[in-house]
């Protein structure tokens, strides 16, 4: 087997990127005071879409897993927050004067379903906003990646998931609001009554987007990120080195779903609604377009593409309803002439994905990962697996002792 060796470049602080990022953050922080409320709300929405693009970039751009299901994770987080905001709407704001949401009353429900009732408390709704999409992604990811499904088949499965859940949410009108979704929700309140104003929500979203971008950069530049990129380049070789490839895929898949869920949860108080539209294949395709246009494996590319395409849609929509044709032409141009996306036009020093790399060692024909690469995830996983095996063995011992005692009693 080809020797896989290399040396890690000494980590350096990306001064230029920090300077550019700081300037961009400052501009976005000033925007609400200059551009007005409409542009501030639009930019906040596009920042959330950009974060959703970053979450997909982690699994597609760095790990090579093309998914159309990130709209599903976004919507699951959105519904968790929407239930909280709808259930905390004052009784006078409902058409029927009660605390039960209108769409539940229309469909004949007399009381709040037990599985929705806990979401009227903010801590539970905030946890569900992350845990629900992450848990769903973990279950689906474990099935897909442990079964060694790969390539286009993963894409087909994610398309099927998006289509099936769209149909399910529309059919469960009494619990989800059907096609209309959950609308006319209350404003976000914290600490029992502190109403978050629109500008406060804007800055929450801006800080969240900056944190996701910085955290994703740190993760992809770490040893863990090198393993992810290596899986994308040559999955079989990485497995030969002793790495549990499925565990890495499940982890990044679950993490990206949690990020998408938070984005969906912040989207609801901003736009005051959520619907199954965001579950569908059409929205999932939009997320893929943002990553493809911005540049796979660049992190900041999907964020910029989401903002540019969103502003383009807003401008063209005033002139013609065929804005999707404009976006399609732009995508065609990028695919034909810019395979690395818009970020491919920038010099390497301005690309987040190029800040850390491996220098080939002498007499090495090829290789992307150092064999002695430190990996914190695999030892943690092995510890959990050993604990699980010990628990199973203990339970078998207890059940065996119980059966033996029962058998002795029968003999007597």
C-alpha positions as CSV (number, residue, x, y, z in Angstrom):
1,X,0.0,0.0,0.0
2,X,1.1,3.5,-0.7
3,X,2.8,5.1,2.2
4,X,0.7,7.8,3.8
5,X,2.8,10.3,5.5
6,X,3.1,14.0,5.7
7,X,3.8,16.9,8.0
8,X,1.4,19.4,9.3
9,X,2.1,23.0,8.5
10,X,2.6,25.1,11.7
11,X,-0.8,26.7,12.5
12,X,-0.8,30.5,12.0
13,X,-3.3,33.1,12.8
14,X,-5.1,34.2,9.5
15,X,-4.5,37.9,10.0
16,X,-5.9,38.9,6.6
17,X,-9.0,36.8,7.1
18,X,-9.6,38.2,10.6
19,X,-9.2,41.7,9.3
20,X,-11.7,41.1,6.4
21,X,-14.1,39.3,8.7
22,X,-14.0,42.1,11.2
23,X,-14.7,44.7,8.5
24,X,-17.6,42.6,7.1
25,X,-19.0,42.1,10.7
26,X,-18.8,45.9,11.3
27,X,-20.6,46.7,8.0
28,X,-23.4,44.2,8.8
29,X,-23.6,45.6,12.4
30,X,-24.1,49.1,11.0
31,X,-26.6,48.0,8.3
32,X,-29.8,48.2,10.3
33,X,-29.2,51.8,11.3
34,X,-28.5,52.8,7.6
35,X,-30.6,50.6,5.3
36,X,-33.9,50.5,7.3
37,X,-36.0,47.7,8.8
38,X,-36.9,45.9,5.6
39,X,-33.3,45.5,4.5
40,X,-32.3,44.5,8.0
41,X,-34.9,41.8,8.1
42,X,-34.0,40.6,4.6
43,X,-30.3,40.5,5.6
44,X,-31.1,38.5,8.8
45,X,-33.0,36.0,6.7
46,X,-30.2,35.7,4.2
47,X,-27.7,35.2,7.0
48,X,-29.7,32.3,8.3
49,X,-29.8,30.8,4.8
50,X,-26.1,31.3,4.6
51,X,-25.6,29.4,7.9
52,X,-27.7,26.6,6.4
53,X,-25.4,26.6,3.4
54,X,-22.4,26.4,5.7
55,X,-23.9,23.4,7.4
56,X,-24.3,21.6,4.1
57,X,-20.8,22.6,3.1
58,X,-19.5,20.7,6.1
59,X,-20.9,17.5,4.8
60,X,-20.7,18.1,1.0
61,X,-17.8,20.3,0.5
62,X,-15.5,18.7,3.1
63,X,-16.8,15.1,3.4
64,X,-18.2,14.6,-0.1
65,X,-21.8,13.8,1.0
66,X,-24.4,15.5,-1.2
67,X,-27.6,16.0,0.7
68,X,-31.0,17.4,-0.2
69,X,-32.3,16.9,3.3
70,X,-30.9,20.0,5.1
71,X,-34.1,21.8,4.5
72,X,-35.7,19.0,6.6
73,X,-33.3,19.8,9.6
74,X,-34.0,23.5,9.2
75,X,-37.7,22.9,9.3
76,X,-37.7,20.6,12.3
77,X,-35.9,23.2,14.3
78,X,-38.3,25.8,13.0
79,X,-41.4,23.8,14.1
80,X,-39.9,23.3,17.6
81,X,-39.6,27.1,18.0
82,X,-42.9,27.8,16.3
83,X,-44.9,25.7,18.7
84,X,-43.3,27.6,21.6
85,X,-44.2,31.0,20.1
86,X,-47.7,29.9,19.1
87,X,-48.5,28.4,22.5
88,X,-47.4,31.6,24.2
89,X,-49.6,33.7,22.1
90,X,-52.2,35.5,24.3
91,X,-55.7,34.1,24.3
92,X,-57.1,37.4,22.9
93,X,-54.8,37.0,19.8
94,X,-56.5,33.7,18.9
95,X,-59.8,33.7,17.0
96,X,-61.5,31.5,19.5
97,X,-60.2,33.2,22.6
98,X,-58.4,30.2,24.0
99,X,-54.9,29.1,24.5
100,X,-55.2,26.2,22.0
101,X,-53.9,27.3,18.5
102,X,-56.5,28.0,15.9
103,X,-55.5,25.3,13.5
104,X,-55.9,22.7,16.2
105,X,-59.4,24.0,17.0
106,X,-60.4,23.9,13.3
107,X,-59.4,20.3,13.2
108,X,-61.4,19.3,16.2
109,X,-58.8,19.0,18.9
110,X,-60.0,19.7,22.4
111,X,-56.7,19.7,24.3
112,X,-53.1,20.2,23.5
113,X,-51.3,16.9,22.4
114,X,-49.0,15.5,25.0
115,X,-46.0,15.5,22.7
116,X,-46.5,19.2,21.9
117,X,-47.4,20.4,25.4
118,X,-43.7,20.5,26.7
119,X,-42.8,23.0,24.0
120,X,-44.7,25.8,25.6
121,X,-41.6,26.2,27.9
122,X,-38.7,28.0,26.3
123,X,-35.8,25.8,27.7
124,X,-37.5,22.7,26.3
125,X,-38.2,24.4,23.0
126,X,-34.6,25.6,22.7
127,X,-33.3,22.2,23.4
128,X,-35.7,20.6,21.0
129,X,-34.7,23.1,18.3
130,X,-31.3,21.5,18.3
131,X,-32.0,18.0,19.6
132,X,-34.9,17.1,17.3
133,X,-33.0,17.6,13.9
134,X,-29.8,16.3,15.4
135,X,-31.4,13.1,16.7
136,X,-33.3,12.5,13.4
137,X,-30.0,13.0,11.5
138,X,-28.2,10.6,13.8
139,X,-30.8,7.9,13.3
140,X,-30.8,8.4,9.5
141,X,-27.0,8.8,9.3
142,X,-26.4,5.6,11.4
143,X,-28.6,3.6,9.0
144,X,-27.0,5.1,5.9
145,X,-23.3,5.1,6.8
146,X,-23.2,1.9,8.9
147,X,-24.8,0.2,5.9
148,X,-21.9,1.6,3.7
149,X,-24.3,3.4,1.4
150,X,-22.3,5.9,-0.6
151,X,-22.4,8.1,-3.7
152,X,-25.6,8.9,-5.5
153,X,-27.6,6.5,-3.3
154,X,-27.2,8.9,-0.3
155,X,-28.5,11.7,-2.5
156,X,-31.5,9.6,-3.5
157,X,-32.3,8.7,0.1
158,X,-32.2,12.4,1.2
159,X,-34.5,13.3,-1.7
160,X,-36.9,10.5,-0.6
161,X,-36.8,11.7,3.1
162,X,-37.6,15.3,2.0
163,X,-40.5,14.2,-0.1
164,X,-41.9,11.8,2.5
165,X,-41.7,14.3,5.3
166,X,-43.4,17.0,3.2
167,X,-46.3,14.7,2.6
168,X,-46.5,13.7,6.2
169,X,-46.5,17.2,7.6
170,X,-49.1,18.3,5.1
171,X,-51.4,15.3,6.0
172,X,-51.1,15.9,9.8
173,X,-53.0,19.2,9.6
174,X,-54.4,19.0,13.2
175,X,-50.8,19.0,14.6
176,X,-48.7,20.9,12.0
177,X,-51.1,23.3,10.4
178,X,-51.1,21.4,7.1
179,X,-50.0,23.3,4.0
180,X,-50.2,26.7,5.7
181,X,-47.9,25.6,8.5
182,X,-47.8,27.6,11.8
183,X,-48.4,31.3,11.3
184,X,-49.1,34.4,13.3
185,X,-46.8,33.5,16.1
186,X,-45.9,35.7,19.0
187,X,-42.6,37.6,19.2
188,X,-39.7,36.0,20.9
189,X,-39.6,36.6,24.6
190,X,-36.9,35.6,27.1
191,X,-36.8,35.4,30.9
192,X,-40.5,35.4,31.3
193,X,-41.5,38.5,29.5
194,X,-38.5,40.3,27.9
195,X,-39.6,40.8,24.3
196,X,-36.8,40.7,21.8
197,X,-37.2,43.7,19.4
198,X,-36.4,43.2,15.6
199,X,-33.0,44.8,15.9
200,X,-32.2,42.6,18.9
201,X,-33.1,39.5,16.8
202,X,-31.0,40.8,14.0
203,X,-27.9,41.0,16.2
204,X,-28.6,37.6,17.6
205,X,-28.6,36.1,14.1
206,X,-25.5,38.1,13.1
207,X,-23.6,36.8,16.2
208,X,-24.9,33.3,15.5
209,X,-23.7,33.4,11.9
210,X,-20.3,34.7,12.9
211,X,-20.0,32.0,15.6
212,X,-20.9,29.2,13.1
213,X,-18.4,30.5,10.5
214,X,-15.6,30.7,13.1
215,X,-16.4,27.4,14.7
216,X,-16.6,25.7,11.3
217,X,-13.3,27.2,10.3
218,X,-11.7,25.9,13.5
219,X,-13.2,22.4,13.0
220,X,-12.1,22.1,9.4
221,X,-8.6,23.3,10.1
222,X,-8.2,20.8,13.0
223,X,-7.0,17.3,12.7
224,X,-10.6,16.2,12.6
225,X,-11.2,18.4,9.6
226,X,-8.2,16.8,7.9
227,X,-9.7,13.4,8.3
228,X,-13.0,14.7,6.8
229,X,-11.2,16.0,3.7
230,X,-9.3,12.8,3.5
231,X,-12.5,10.8,3.5
232,X,-13.7,12.9,0.6
233,X,-10.5,12.2,-1.3
234,X,-10.0,8.5,-0.6
235,X,-12.4,6.9,1.8
236,X,-10.9,3.4,1.4
237,X,-7.4,4.5,2.3
238,X,-8.5,6.3,5.4
239,X,-10.3,3.1,6.6
240,X,-7.0,1.2,6.0
241,X,-5.3,3.5,8.4
242,X,-7.7,2.4,11.2
243,X,-10.2,5.2,11.2
244,X,-13.9,4.4,11.7
245,X,-15.1,6.3,8.6
246,X,-18.8,5.8,9.4
247,X,-18.4,7.4,12.8
248,X,-16.8,10.5,11.3
249,X,-19.6,10.8,8.8
250,X,-22.3,10.3,11.4
251,X,-20.7,13.0,13.6
252,X,-20.4,15.7,11.0
253,X,-23.8,14.8,9.6
254,X,-25.4,15.2,13.1
255,X,-23.5,18.4,13.8
256,X,-24.6,20.0,10.6
257,X,-28.2,19.0,11.3
258,X,-28.0,20.7,14.7
259,X,-26.6,23.9,13.1
260,X,-29.4,23.8,10.5
261,X,-32.0,23.3,13.3
262,X,-30.8,26.4,15.2
263,X,-31.0,28.4,11.9
264,X,-34.6,27.2,11.5
265,X,-35.4,28.1,15.1
266,X,-34.2,31.7,14.6
267,X,-36.0,31.9,11.3
268,X,-39.4,31.6,12.9
269,X,-39.4,34.6,15.2
270,X,-37.9,36.6,12.3
271,X,-40.5,35.7,9.7
272,X,-43.3,34.8,12.1
273,X,-44.2,31.5,10.4
274,X,-42.9,28.1,9.3
275,X,-44.5,25.7,6.8
276,X,-43.8,22.4,5.0
277,X,-42.5,24.4,2.0
278,X,-39.1,24.4,3.6
279,X,-39.2,20.6,3.9
280,X,-39.5,20.1,0.2
281,X,-37.0,19.2,-2.5
282,X,-37.2,22.7,-4.0
283,X,-35.8,24.4,-0.9
284,X,-33.3,21.6,-0.4
285,X,-32.1,22.2,-4.0
286,X,-31.7,25.9,-3.2
287,X,-29.3,25.1,-0.4
288,X,-27.3,22.9,-2.8
289,X,-27.2,25.8,-5.3
290,X,-25.9,28.2,-2.6
291,X,-23.0,25.9,-1.9
292,X,-22.3,25.2,-5.6
293,X,-22.4,28.8,-6.6
294,X,-20.4,30.0,-3.6
295,X,-17.8,27.2,-3.8
296,X,-17.7,23.8,-2.1
297,X,-15.3,23.5,0.8
298,X,-14.9,27.3,1.3
299,X,-17.3,27.9,4.2
300,X,-17.7,31.6,3.4
301,X,-18.7,30.9,-0.2
302,X,-22.2,29.5,0.6
303,X,-22.8,32.5,3.0
304,X,-21.9,35.0,0.3
305,X,-23.9,33.1,-2.4
306,X,-27.0,33.0,-0.2
307,X,-26.8,36.8,0.4
308,X,-26.0,37.6,-3.3
309,X,-28.7,35.3,-4.7
310,X,-31.2,36.5,-2.2
311,X,-30.6,40.2,-3.0
312,X,-30.7,39.3,-6.7
313,X,-34.1,37.6,-6.2
314,X,-35.4,40.6,-4.3
315,X,-34.3,43.0,-7.0
316,X,-35.4,40.9,-10.0
317,X,-38.7,40.0,-8.4
318,X,-39.8,43.6,-8.7
319,X,-39.3,43.5,-12.4
320,X,-40.3,40.0,-13.4
321,X,-41.7,36.8,-11.7
322,X,-39.2,34.7,-13.7
323,X,-36.4,35.3,-11.2
324,X,-35.7,31.6,-11.0
325,X,-34.6,31.7,-14.7
326,X,-32.0,34.3,-13.8
327,X,-30.7,32.2,-11.0
328,X,-30.7,29.1,-13.3
329,X,-28.6,31.0,-15.9
330,X,-26.2,32.1,-13.2
331,X,-25.8,28.5,-11.9
332,X,-25.2,27.3,-15.4
333,X,-22.4,29.8,-15.9
334,X,-20.8,28.8,-12.6
335,X,-20.9,25.1,-13.4
336,X,-19.5,25.6,-16.9
337,X,-16.8,28.3,-16.2
338,X,-16.3,28.4,-12.5
339,X,-16.2,24.8,-11.1
340,X,-14.8,26.1,-7.8
341,X,-17.6,28.6,-7.4
342,X,-17.4,32.3,-6.9
343,X,-14.7,31.8,-4.3
344,X,-12.5,30.2,-7.0
345,X,-11.9,33.7,-8.3
346,X,-10.1,34.8,-5.1
347,X,-6.4,34.2,-4.4
348,X,-5.6,31.2,-2.1
349,X,-4.7,33.3,0.9
350,X,-8.3,34.5,1.1
351,X,-9.9,31.0,1.1
352,X,-10.8,29.6,4.5
353,X,-10.2,26.0,3.3
354,X,-6.6,26.8,2.1
355,X,-5.3,28.2,5.4
356,X,-3.9,24.9,6.6
357,X,-2.6,22.0,4.6
358,X,-0.2,19.2,4.6
359,X,3.3,19.4,3.2
360,X,4.4,16.2,1.5
361,X,7.3,14.5,3.1
362,X,10.3,13.3,1.1
363,X,10.0,10.1,-0.9
364,X,6.2,10.1,-0.6
365,X,4.2,9.4,-3.7
366,X,0.9,10.5,-2.4
367,X,-1.1,11.0,0.8
368,X,-3.3,13.5,2.5
369,X,-3.3,12.5,6.2
370,X,-0.4,11.7,8.6
371,X,-0.7,8.2,9.9
372,X,0.0,9.4,13.5
373,X,-2.7,12.1,13.3
374,X,-4.2,12.8,16.7
375,X,-7.9,12.0,16.8
376,X,-10.0,12.7,19.8
377,X,-13.3,11.4,18.3
378,X,-12.4,7.7,17.8
379,X,-11.1,7.1,21.4
380,X,-14.2,8.7,22.8
381,X,-16.4,6.5,20.6
382,X,-14.5,3.4,21.6
383,X,-15.0,4.3,25.3
384,X,-18.7,4.6,24.7
385,X,-18.8,1.3,22.8
386,X,-16.9,-0.4,25.6
387,X,-19.3,1.0,28.2
388,X,-22.2,-0.2,26.1
389,X,-20.8,-3.7,25.8
390,X,-20.2,-3.9,29.5
391,X,-23.8,-2.9,30.2
392,X,-25.1,-5.5,27.8
393,X,-22.9,-8.2,29.4
394,X,-24.1,-7.2,32.9
395,X,-27.8,-7.3,31.8
396,X,-27.2,-10.8,30.3
397,X,-25.6,-12.0,33.6
398,X,-28.5,-10.7,35.6
399,X,-31.1,-12.2,33.3
400,X,-29.2,-15.5,33.3
401,X,-29.1,-15.6,37.1
402,X,-32.9,-14.9,37.2
403,X,-33.6,-17.8,34.8
404,X,-31.4,-20.1,36.9
405,X,-33.2,-19.2,40.1
406,X,-36.6,-19.7,38.4
407,X,-35.5,-23.1,37.1
408,X,-34.4,-24.2,40.6
409,X,-37.7,-23.2,42.0
410,X,-39.5,-25.3,39.5
411,X,-37.5,-28.3,40.3
412,X,-38.4,-27.9,44.0
